[in-house]
Amino acid sequence: MKELNNFELISINGGEVSFAKKAGYFAAEFVAVTAACVVWLADCTVDVIKTIF
């Protein structure tokens, strides 16, 4: 089996992923991780408040 060059790999995979699509994926992942951190912090805050009072 011969080694494929970058151009052949790109054409097999259906074209190169555009910068806008990469940026969109990054932004979506960033928002998801940020939301998860906010939920986790809120949960910890509730636990601390319940422990103190």
PDBQT receptor file of N, H, CA, C and O in Angstrom, charges set to zero:
ATOM      1  N   MET A   1       0.852  -1.193   0.000  1.00  0.00    +0.000 N 
ATOM      2  CA  MET A   1       0.000   0.000   0.000  1.00  0.00    +0.000 C 
ATOM      3  C   MET A   1       0.889   1.246   0.000  1.00  0.00    +0.000 C 
ATOM      4  O   MET A   1       1.809   1.363   0.810  1.00  0.00    +0.000 OA
ATOM      5  N   LYS A   2       0.607   2.164  -0.909  1.00  0.00    +0.000 N 
ATOM      6  H   LYS A   2      -0.140   2.068  -1.567  1.00  0.00    +0.000 HD
ATOM      7  CA  LYS A   2       1.479   3.337  -1.022  1.00  0.00    +0.000 C 
ATOM      8  C   LYS A   2       1.107   4.407  -0.003  1.00  0.00    +0.000 C 
ATOM      9  O   LYS A   2      -0.043   4.513   0.424  1.00  0.00    +0.000 OA
ATOM     10  N   GLU A   3       2.100   5.191   0.371  1.00  0.00    +0.000 N 
ATOM     11  H   GLU A   3       3.034   5.105   0.024  1.00  0.00    +0.000 HD
ATOM     12  CA  GLU A   3       1.863   6.323   1.271  1.00  0.00    +0.000 C 
ATOM     13  C   GLU A   3       1.057   7.394   0.541  1.00  0.00    +0.000 C 
ATOM     14  O   GLU A   3       1.324   7.693  -0.623  1.00  0.00    +0.000 OA
ATOM     15  N   LEU A   4       0.089   7.960   1.217  1.00  0.00    +0.000 N 
ATOM     16  H   LEU A   4      -0.128   7.717   2.162  1.00  0.00    +0.000 HD
ATOM     17  CA  LEU A   4      -0.711   9.027   0.623  1.00  0.00    +0.000 C 
ATOM     18  C   LEU A   4      -0.115  10.378   1.008  1.00  0.00    +0.000 C 
ATOM     19  O   LEU A   4       0.304  10.580   2.148  1.00  0.00    +0.000 OA
ATOM     20  N   ASN A   5      -0.081  11.290   0.056  1.00  0.00    +0.000 N 
ATOM     21  H   ASN A   5      -0.422  11.126  -0.870  1.00  0.00    +0.000 HD
ATOM     22  CA  ASN A   5       0.384  12.634   0.392  1.00  0.00    +0.000 C 
ATOM     23  C   ASN A   5      -0.787  13.458   0.943  1.00  0.00    +0.000 C 
ATOM     24  O   ASN A   5      -1.930  13.000   0.939  1.00  0.00    +0.000 OA
ATOM     25  N   ASN A   6      -0.497  14.659   1.409  1.00  0.00    +0.000 N 
ATOM     26  H   ASN A   6       0.431  15.031   1.412  1.00  0.00    +0.000 HD
ATOM     27  CA  ASN A   6      -1.532  15.488   2.042  1.00  0.00    +0.000 C 
ATOM     28  C   ASN A   6      -2.705  15.769   1.113  1.00  0.00    +0.000 C 
ATOM     29  O   ASN A   6      -3.860  15.737   1.536  1.00  0.00    +0.000 OA
ATOM     30  N   PHE A   7      -2.409  16.041  -0.144  1.00  0.00    +0.000 N 
ATOM     31  H   PHE A   7      -1.470  16.067  -0.488  1.00  0.00    +0.000 HD
ATOM     32  CA  PHE A   7      -3.485  16.365  -1.086  1.00  0.00    +0.000 C 
ATOM     33  C   PHE A   7      -4.431  15.183  -1.259  1.00  0.00    +0.000 C 
ATOM     34  O   PHE A   7      -5.648  15.362  -1.312  1.00  0.00    +0.000 OA
ATOM     35  N   GLU A   8      -3.875  13.975  -1.347  1.00  0.00    +0.000 N 
ATOM     36  H   GLU A   8      -2.887  13.830  -1.304  1.00  0.00    +0.000 HD
ATOM     37  CA  GLU A   8      -4.710  12.775  -1.492  1.00  0.00    +0.000 C 
ATOM     38  C   GLU A   8      -5.536  12.532  -0.231  1.00  0.00    +0.000 C 
ATOM     39  O   GLU A   8      -6.707  12.162  -0.319  1.00  0.00    +0.000 OA
ATOM     40  N   LEU A   9      -4.942  12.736   0.930  1.00  0.00    +0.000 N 
ATOM     41  H   LEU A   9      -3.991  13.037   1.002  1.00  0.00    +0.000 HD
ATOM     42  CA  LEU A   9      -5.680  12.559   2.184  1.00  0.00    +0.000 C 
ATOM     43  C   LEU A   9      -6.830  13.554   2.287  1.00  0.00    +0.000 C 
ATOM     44  O   LEU A   9      -7.932  13.202   2.708  1.00  0.00    +0.000 OA
ATOM     45  N   ILE A  10      -6.563  14.793   1.902  1.00  0.00    +0.000 N 
ATOM     46  H   ILE A  10      -5.668  15.078   1.561  1.00  0.00    +0.000 HD
ATOM     47  CA  ILE A  10      -7.597  15.830   1.963  1.00  0.00    +0.000 C 
ATOM     48  C   ILE A  10      -8.743  15.481   1.020  1.00  0.00    +0.000 C 
ATOM     49  O   ILE A  10      -9.909  15.639   1.379  1.00  0.00    +0.000 OA
ATOM     50  N   SER A  11      -8.420  15.005  -0.188  1.00  0.00    +0.000 N 
ATOM     51  H   SER A  11      -7.472  14.876  -0.480  1.00  0.00    +0.000 HD
ATOM     52  CA  SER A  11      -9.482  14.686  -1.142  1.00  0.00    +0.000 C 
ATOM     53  C   SER A  11     -10.282  13.468  -0.689  1.00  0.00    +0.000 C 
ATOM     54  O   SER A  11     -11.481  13.396  -0.957  1.00  0.00    +0.000 OA
ATOM     55  N   ILE A  12      -9.648  12.503  -0.005  1.00  0.00    +0.000 N 
ATOM     56  H   ILE A  12      -8.673  12.561   0.212  1.00  0.00    +0.000 HD
ATOM     57  CA  ILE A  12     -10.372  11.336   0.522  1.00  0.00    +0.000 C 
ATOM     58  C   ILE A  12     -11.341  11.779   1.618  1.00  0.00    +0.000 C 
ATOM     59  O   ILE A  12     -12.473  11.299   1.681  1.00  0.00    +0.000 OA
ATOM     60  N   ASN A  13     -10.896  12.693   2.477  1.00  0.00    +0.000 N 
ATOM     61  H   ASN A  13      -9.976  13.082   2.425  1.00  0.00    +0.000 HD
ATOM     62  CA  ASN A  13     -11.714  13.128   3.608  1.00  0.00    +0.000 C 
ATOM     63  C   ASN A  13     -12.779  14.143   3.231  1.00  0.00    +0.000 C 
ATOM     64  O   ASN A  13     -13.494  14.633   4.105  1.00  0.00    +0.000 OA
ATOM     65  N   GLY A  14     -12.901  14.465   1.971  1.00  0.00    +0.000 N 
ATOM     66  H   GLY A  14     -12.321  14.066   1.261  1.00  0.00    +0.000 HD
ATOM     67  CA  GLY A  14     -13.973  15.350   1.539  1.00  0.00    +0.000 C 
ATOM     68  C   GLY A  14     -13.619  16.823   1.604  1.00  0.00    +0.000 C 
ATOM     69  O   GLY A  14     -14.504  17.663   1.765  1.00  0.00    +0.000 OA
ATOM     70  N   GLY A  15     -12.360  17.146   1.484  1.00  0.00    +0.000 N 
ATOM     71  H   GLY A  15     -11.641  16.463   1.354  1.00  0.00    +0.000 HD
ATOM     72  CA  GLY A  15     -11.965  18.548   1.474  1.00  0.00    +0.000 C 
ATOM     73  C   GLY A  15     -11.409  18.993   2.805  1.00  0.00    +0.000 C 
ATOM     74  O   GLY A  15     -11.608  18.352   3.836  1.00  0.00    +0.000 OA
ATOM     75  N   GLU A  16     -10.712  20.098   2.754  1.00  0.00    +0.000 N 
ATOM     76  H   GLU A  16     -10.550  20.619   1.916  1.00  0.00    +0.000 HD
ATOM     77  CA  GLU A  16     -10.093  20.642   3.960  1.00  0.00    +0.000 C 
ATOM     78  C   GLU A  16     -11.155  21.357   4.793  1.00  0.00    +0.000 C 
ATOM     79  O   GLU A  16     -12.063  21.986   4.249  1.00  0.00    +0.000 OA
ATOM     80  N   VAL A  17     -11.035  21.255   6.103  1.00  0.00    +0.000 N 
ATOM     81  H   VAL A  17     -10.298  20.744   6.545  1.00  0.00    +0.000 HD
ATOM     82  CA  VAL A  17     -11.984  21.926   6.993  1.00  0.00    +0.000 C 
ATOM     83  C   VAL A  17     -11.659  23.415   6.997  1.00  0.00    +0.000 C 
ATOM     84  O   VAL A  17     -10.508  23.802   7.201  1.00  0.00    +0.000 OA
ATOM     85  N   SER A  18     -12.658  24.237   6.776  1.00  0.00    +0.000 N 
ATOM     86  H   SER A  18     -13.592  23.922   6.611  1.00  0.00    +0.000 HD
ATOM     87  CA  SER A  18     -12.432  25.682   6.695  1.00  0.00    +0.000 C 
ATOM     88  C   SER A  18     -12.093  26.255   8.071  1.00  0.00    +0.000 C 
ATOM     89  O   SER A  18     -12.387  25.658   9.106  1.00  0.00    +0.000 OA
ATOM     90  N   PHE A  19     -11.473  27.420   8.047  1.00  0.00    +0.000 N 
ATOM     91  H   PHE A  19     -11.234  27.905   7.206  1.00  0.00    +0.000 HD
ATOM     92  CA  PHE A  19     -11.111  28.083   9.307  1.00  0.00    +0.000 C 
ATOM     93  C   PHE A  19     -12.362  28.417  10.112  1.00  0.00    +0.000 C 
ATOM     94  O   PHE A  19     -12.368  28.291  11.336  1.00  0.00    +0.000 OA
ATOM     95  N   ALA A  20     -13.428  28.846   9.419  1.00  0.00    +0.000 N 
ATOM     96  H   ALA A  20     -13.423  28.948   8.424  1.00  0.00    +0.000 HD
ATOM     97  CA  ALA A  20     -14.663  29.214  10.121  1.00  0.00    +0.000 C 
ATOM     98  C   ALA A  20     -15.252  28.010  10.847  1.00  0.00    +0.000 C 
ATOM     99  O   ALA A  20     -15.750  28.136  11.965  1.00  0.00    +0.000 OA
ATOM    100  N   LYS A  21     -15.193  26.844  10.210  1.00  0.00    +0.000 N 
ATOM    101  H   LYS A  21     -14.789  26.742   9.302  1.00  0.00    +0.000 HD
ATOM    102  CA  LYS A  21     -15.738  25.641  10.844  1.00  0.00    +0.000 C 
ATOM    103  C   LYS A  21     -14.892  25.250  12.054  1.00  0.00    +0.000 C 
ATOM    104  O   LYS A  21     -15.428  24.877  13.098  1.00  0.00    +0.000 OA
ATOM    105  N   LYS A  22     -13.554  25.338  11.909  1.00  0.00    +0.000 N 
ATOM    106  H   LYS A  22     -13.119  25.641  11.061  1.00  0.00    +0.000 HD
ATOM    107  CA  LYS A  22     -12.671  25.042  13.043  1.00  0.00    +0.000 C 
ATOM    108  C   LYS A  22     -12.935  26.012  14.191  1.00  0.00    +0.000 C 
ATOM    109  O   LYS A  22     -13.004  25.608  15.351  1.00  0.00    +0.000 OA
ATOM    110  N   ALA A  23     -13.082  27.294  13.858  1.00  0.00    +0.000 N 
ATOM    111  H   ALA A  23     -13.026  27.622  12.915  1.00  0.00    +0.000 HD
ATOM    112  CA  ALA A  23     -13.350  28.304  14.886  1.00  0.00    +0.000 C 
ATOM    113  C   ALA A  23     -14.695  28.042  15.549  1.00  0.00    +0.000 C 
ATOM    114  O   ALA A  23     -14.840  28.229  16.757  1.00  0.00    +0.000 OA
ATOM    115  N   GLY A  24     -15.672  27.612  14.769  1.00  0.00    +0.000 N 
ATOM    116  H   GLY A  24     -15.554  27.460  13.788  1.00  0.00    +0.000 HD
ATOM    117  CA  GLY A  24     -16.991  27.290  15.319  1.00  0.00    +0.000 C 
ATOM    118  C   GLY A  24     -16.929  26.131  16.292  1.00  0.00    +0.000 C 
ATOM    119  O   GLY A  24     -17.531  26.172  17.365  1.00  0.00    +0.000 OA
ATOM    120  N   TYR A  25     -16.186  25.078  15.903  1.00  0.00    +0.000 N 
ATOM    121  H   TYR A  25     -15.697  25.044  15.031  1.00  0.00    +0.000 HD
ATOM    122  CA  TYR A  25     -16.030  23.932  16.805  1.00  0.00    +0.000 C 
ATOM    123  C   TYR A  25     -15.338  24.355  18.093  1.00  0.00    +0.000 C 
ATOM    124  O   TYR A  25     -15.734  23.943  19.183  1.00  0.00    +0.000 OA
ATOM    125  N   PHE A  26     -14.297  25.184  17.962  1.00  0.00    +0.000 N 
ATOM    126  H   PHE A  26     -13.975  25.519  17.076  1.00  0.00    +0.000 HD
ATOM    127  CA  PHE A  26     -13.564  25.646  19.136  1.00  0.00    +0.000 C 
ATOM    128  C   PHE A  26     -14.473  26.469  20.048  1.00  0.00    +0.000 C 
ATOM    129  O   PHE A  26     -14.469  26.292  21.266  1.00  0.00    +0.000 OA
ATOM    130  N   ALA A  27     -15.255  27.374  19.444  1.00  0.00    +0.000 N 
ATOM    131  H   ALA A  27     -15.258  27.517  18.454  1.00  0.00    +0.000 HD
ATOM    132  CA  ALA A  27     -16.151  28.225  20.233  1.00  0.00    +0.000 C 
ATOM    133  C   ALA A  27     -17.206  27.382  20.939  1.00  0.00    +0.000 C 
ATOM    134  O   ALA A  27     -17.511  27.621  22.107  1.00  0.00    +0.000 OA
ATOM    135  N   ALA A  28     -17.762  26.403  20.243  1.00  0.00    +0.000 N 
ATOM    136  H   ALA A  28     -17.515  26.208  19.294  1.00  0.00    +0.000 HD
ATOM    137  CA  ALA A  28     -18.790  25.549  20.848  1.00  0.00    +0.000 C 
ATOM    138  C   ALA A  28     -18.210  24.742  22.007  1.00  0.00    +0.000 C 
ATOM    139  O   ALA A  28     -18.844  24.605  23.053  1.00  0.00    +0.000 OA
ATOM    140  N   GLU A  29     -17.011  24.213  21.818  1.00  0.00    +0.000 N 
ATOM    141  H   GLU A  29     -16.496  24.324  20.969  1.00  0.00    +0.000 HD
ATOM    142  CA  GLU A  29     -16.381  23.447  22.888  1.00  0.00    +0.000 C 
ATOM    143  C   GLU A  29     -16.055  24.350  24.073  1.00  0.00    +0.000 C 
ATOM    144  O   GLU A  29     -16.232  23.953  25.225  1.00  0.00    +0.000 OA
ATOM    145  N   PHE A  30     -15.578  25.563  23.794  1.00  0.00    +0.000 N 
ATOM    146  H   PHE A  30     -15.433  25.885  22.858  1.00  0.00    +0.000 HD
ATOM    147  CA  PHE A  30     -15.261  26.517  24.854  1.00  0.00    +0.000 C 
ATOM    148  C   PHE A  30     -16.510  26.858  25.669  1.00  0.00    +0.000 C 
ATOM    149  O   PHE A  30     -16.461  26.894  26.899  1.00  0.00    +0.000 OA
ATOM    150  N   VAL A  31     -17.634  27.110  24.979  1.00  0.00    +0.000 N 
ATOM    151  H   VAL A  31     -17.674  27.081  23.980  1.00  0.00    +0.000 HD
ATOM    152  CA  VAL A  31     -18.890  27.435  25.667  1.00  0.00    +0.000 C 
ATOM    153  C   VAL A  31     -19.349  26.248  26.511  1.00  0.00    +0.000 C 
ATOM    154  O   VAL A  31     -19.808  26.431  27.638  1.00  0.00    +0.000 OA
ATOM    155  N   ALA A  32     -19.229  25.035  25.974  1.00  0.00    +0.000 N 
ATOM    156  H   ALA A  32     -18.857  24.886  25.058  1.00  0.00    +0.000 HD
ATOM    157  CA  ALA A  32     -19.661  23.845  26.711  1.00  0.00    +0.000 C 
ATOM    158  C   ALA A  32     -18.822  23.638  27.967  1.00  0.00    +0.000 C 
ATOM    159  O   ALA A  32     -19.361  23.343  29.034  1.00  0.00    +0.000 OA
ATOM    160  N   VAL A  33     -17.510  23.790  27.846  1.00  0.00    +0.000 N 
ATOM    161  H   VAL A  33     -17.071  24.029  26.979  1.00  0.00    +0.000 HD
ATOM    162  CA  VAL A  33     -16.630  23.612  29.006  1.00  0.00    +0.000 C 
ATOM    163  C   VAL A  33     -16.881  24.706  30.035  1.00  0.00    +0.000 C 
ATOM    164  O   VAL A  33     -16.908  24.435  31.235  1.00  0.00    +0.000 OA
ATOM    165  N   THR A  34     -17.065  25.938  29.574  1.00  0.00    +0.000 N 
ATOM    166  H   THR A  34     -17.044  26.158  28.599  1.00  0.00    +0.000 HD
ATOM    167  CA  THR A  34     -17.352  27.046  30.483  1.00  0.00    +0.000 C 
ATOM    168  C   THR A  34     -18.660  26.814  31.231  1.00  0.00    +0.000 C 
ATOM    169  O   THR A  34     -18.738  27.047  32.437  1.00  0.00    +0.000 OA
ATOM    170  N   ALA A  35     -19.685  26.357  30.519  1.00  0.00    +0.000 N 
ATOM    171  H   ALA A  35     -19.622  26.167  29.539  1.00  0.00    +0.000 HD
ATOM    172  CA  ALA A  35     -20.975  26.076  31.157  1.00  0.00    +0.000 C 
ATOM    173  C   ALA A  35     -20.833  24.970  32.197  1.00  0.00    +0.000 C 
ATOM    174  O   ALA A  35     -21.412  25.059  33.280  1.00  0.00    +0.000 OA
ATOM    175  N   ALA A  36     -20.071  23.935  31.878  1.00  0.00    +0.000 N 
ATOM    176  H   ALA A  36     -19.601  23.863  30.999  1.00  0.00    +0.000 HD
ATOM    177  CA  ALA A  36     -19.863  22.844  32.836  1.00  0.00    +0.000 C 
ATOM    178  C   ALA A  36     -19.151  23.355  34.083  1.00  0.00    +0.000 C 
ATOM    179  O   ALA A  36     -19.495  22.957  35.196  1.00  0.00    +0.000 OA
ATOM    180  N   CYS A  37     -18.164  24.229  33.912  1.00  0.00    +0.000 N 
ATOM    181  H   CYS A  37     -17.884  24.552  33.008  1.00  0.00    +0.000 HD
ATOM    182  CA  CYS A  37     -17.444  24.794  35.060  1.00  0.00    +0.000 C 
ATOM    183  C   CYS A  37     -18.356  25.667  35.912  1.00  0.00    +0.000 C 
ATOM    184  O   CYS A  37     -18.277  25.638  37.140  1.00  0.00    +0.000 OA
ATOM    185  N   VAL A  38     -19.217  26.440  35.269  1.00  0.00    +0.000 N 
ATOM    186  H   VAL A  38     -19.281  26.464  34.271  1.00  0.00    +0.000 HD
ATOM    187  CA  VAL A  38     -20.147  27.301  36.009  1.00  0.00    +0.000 C 
ATOM    188  C   VAL A  38     -21.105  26.450  36.831  1.00  0.00    +0.000 C 
ATOM    189  O   VAL A  38     -21.366  26.759  37.994  1.00  0.00    +0.000 OA
ATOM    190  N   VAL A  39     -21.632  25.382  36.238  1.00  0.00    +0.000 N 
ATOM    191  H   VAL A  39     -21.421  25.131  35.293  1.00  0.00    +0.000 HD
ATOM    192  CA  VAL A  39     -22.544  24.489  36.967  1.00  0.00    +0.000 C 
ATOM    193  C   VAL A  39     -21.817  23.855  38.144  1.00  0.00    +0.000 C 
ATOM    194  O   VAL A  39     -22.370  23.770  39.241  1.00  0.00    +0.000 OA
ATOM    195  N   TRP A  40     -20.573  23.407  37.925  1.00  0.00    +0.000 N 
ATOM    196  H   TRP A  40     -20.125  23.476  37.034  1.00  0.00    +0.000 HD
ATOM    197  CA  TRP A  40     -19.808  22.780  38.995  1.00  0.00    +0.000 C 
ATOM    198  C   TRP A  40     -19.546  23.770  40.135  1.00  0.00    +0.000 C 
ATOM    199  O   TRP A  40     -19.692  23.421  41.306  1.00  0.00    +0.000 OA
ATOM    200  N   LEU A  41     -19.160  25.006  39.791  1.00  0.00    +0.000 N 
ATOM    201  H   LEU A  41     -19.042  25.289  38.840  1.00  0.00    +0.000 HD
ATOM    202  CA  LEU A  41     -18.913  26.021  40.818  1.00  0.00    +0.000 C 
ATOM    203  C   LEU A  41     -20.182  26.358  41.593  1.00  0.00    +0.000 C 
ATOM    204  O   LEU A  41     -20.143  26.526  42.812  1.00  0.00    +0.000 OA
ATOM    205  N   ALA A  42     -21.307  26.455  40.885  1.00  0.00    +0.000 N 
ATOM    206  H   ALA A  42     -21.338  26.318  39.895  1.00  0.00    +0.000 HD
ATOM    207  CA  ALA A  42     -22.573  26.744  41.560  1.00  0.00    +0.000 C 
ATOM    208  C   ALA A  42     -22.925  25.620  42.529  1.00  0.00    +0.000 C 
ATOM    209  O   ALA A  42     -23.391  25.880  43.639  1.00  0.00    +0.000 OA
ATOM    210  N   ASP A  43     -22.706  24.379  42.118  1.00  0.00    +0.000 N 
ATOM    211  H   ASP A  43     -22.328  24.168  41.217  1.00  0.00    +0.000 HD
ATOM    212  CA  ASP A  43     -22.989  23.234  42.979  1.00  0.00    +0.000 C 
ATOM    213  C   ASP A  43     -22.096  23.260  44.217  1.00  0.00    +0.000 C 
ATOM    214  O   ASP A  43     -22.559  23.001  45.328  1.00  0.00    +0.000 OA
ATOM    215  N   CYS A  44     -20.816  23.573  44.022  1.00  0.00    +0.000 N 
ATOM    216  H   CYS A  44     -20.440  23.783  43.119  1.00  0.00    +0.000 HD
ATOM    217  CA  CYS A  44     -19.893  23.667  45.162  1.00  0.00    +0.000 C 
ATOM    218  C   CYS A  44     -20.303  24.792  46.104  1.00  0.00    +0.000 C 
ATOM    219  O   CYS A  44     -20.238  24.639  47.324  1.00  0.00    +0.000 OA
ATOM    220  N   THR A  45     -20.723  25.917  45.541  1.00  0.00    +0.000 N 
ATOM    221  H   THR A  45     -20.776  26.041  44.550  1.00  0.00    +0.000 HD
ATOM    222  CA  THR A  45     -21.151  27.057  46.355  1.00  0.00    +0.000 C 
ATOM    223  C   THR A  45     -22.356  26.687  47.211  1.00  0.00    +0.000 C 
ATOM    224  O   THR A  45     -22.416  27.040  48.389  1.00  0.00    +0.000 OA
ATOM    225  N   VAL A  46     -23.310  25.980  46.624  1.00  0.00    +0.000 N 
ATOM    226  H   VAL A  46     -23.261  25.693  45.668  1.00  0.00    +0.000 HD
ATOM    227  CA  VAL A  46     -24.489  25.541  47.378  1.00  0.00    +0.000 C 
ATOM    228  C   VAL A  46     -24.072  24.619  48.517  1.00  0.00    +0.000 C 
ATOM    229  O   VAL A  46     -24.580  24.743  49.631  1.00  0.00    +0.000 OA
ATOM    230  N   ASP A  47     -23.146  23.690  48.245  1.00  0.00    +0.000 N 
ATOM    231  H   ASP A  47     -22.733  23.590  47.340  1.00  0.00    +0.000 HD
ATOM    232  CA  ASP A  47     -22.675  22.786  49.295  1.00  0.00    +0.000 C 
ATOM    233  C   ASP A  47     -21.999  23.555  50.426  1.00  0.00    +0.000 C 
ATOM    234  O   ASP A  47     -22.215  23.247  51.598  1.00  0.00    +0.000 OA
ATOM    235  N   VAL A  48     -21.187  24.548  50.087  1.00  0.00    +0.000 N 
ATOM    236  H   VAL A  48     -21.011  24.798  49.135  1.00  0.00    +0.000 HD
ATOM    237  CA  VAL A  48     -20.495  25.341  51.108  1.00  0.00    +0.000 C 
ATOM    238  C   VAL A  48     -21.508  26.116  51.944  1.00  0.00    +0.000 C 
ATOM    239  O   VAL A  48     -21.395  26.163  53.169  1.00  0.00    +0.000 OA
ATOM    240  N   ILE A  49     -22.495  26.724  51.289  1.00  0.00    +0.000 N 
ATOM    241  H   ILE A  49     -22.586  26.686  50.294  1.00  0.00    +0.000 HD
ATOM    242  CA  ILE A  49     -23.511  27.493  52.016  1.00  0.00    +0.000 C 
ATOM    243  C   ILE A  49     -24.304  26.581  52.950  1.00  0.00    +0.000 C 
ATOM    244  O   ILE A  49     -24.591  26.952  54.088  1.00  0.00    +0.000 OA
ATOM    245  N   LYS A  50     -24.658  25.385  52.467  1.00  0.00    +0.000 N 
ATOM    246  H   LYS A  50     -24.425  25.084  51.543  1.00  0.00    +0.000 HD
ATOM    247  CA  LYS A  50     -25.402  24.443  53.317  1.00  0.00    +0.000 C 
ATOM    248  C   LYS A  50     -24.558  24.005  54.506  1.00  0.00    +0.000 C 
ATOM    249  O   LYS A  50     -25.087  23.809  55.600  1.00  0.00    +0.000 OA
ATOM    250  N   THR A  51     -23.253  23.851  54.306  1.00  0.00    +0.000 N 
ATOM    251  H   THR A  51     -22.823  24.010  53.417  1.00  0.00    +0.000 HD
ATOM    252  CA  THR A  51     -22.366  23.422  55.385  1.00  0.00    +0.000 C 
ATOM    253  C   THR A  51     -22.226  24.516  56.439  1.00  0.00    +0.000 C 
ATOM    254  O   THR A  51     -22.208  24.225  57.635  1.00  0.00    +0.000 OA
ATOM    255  N   ILE A  52     -22.126  25.774  56.005  1.00  0.00    +0.000 N 
ATOM    256  H   ILE A  52     -22.140  26.011  55.033  1.00  0.00    +0.000 HD
ATOM    257  CA  ILE A  52     -21.921  26.883  56.938  1.00  0.00    +0.000 C 
ATOM    258  C   ILE A  52     -23.189  27.169  57.733  1.00  0.00    +0.000 C 
ATOM    259  O   ILE A  52     -23.132  27.358  58.948  1.00  0.00    +0.000 OA
ATOM    260  N   PHE A  53     -24.341  27.202  57.047  1.00  0.00    +0.000 N 
ATOM    261  H   PHE A  53     -24.387  27.049  56.059  1.00  0.00    +0.000 HD
ATOM    262  CA  PHE A  53     -25.568  27.612  57.734  1.00  0.00    +0.000 C 
ATOM    263  C   PHE A  53     -26.388  26.436  58.182  1.00  0.00    +0.000 C 
ATOM    264  O   PHE A  53     -27.451  26.616  58.776  1.00  0.00    +0.000 OA
TER     265      PHE A  53
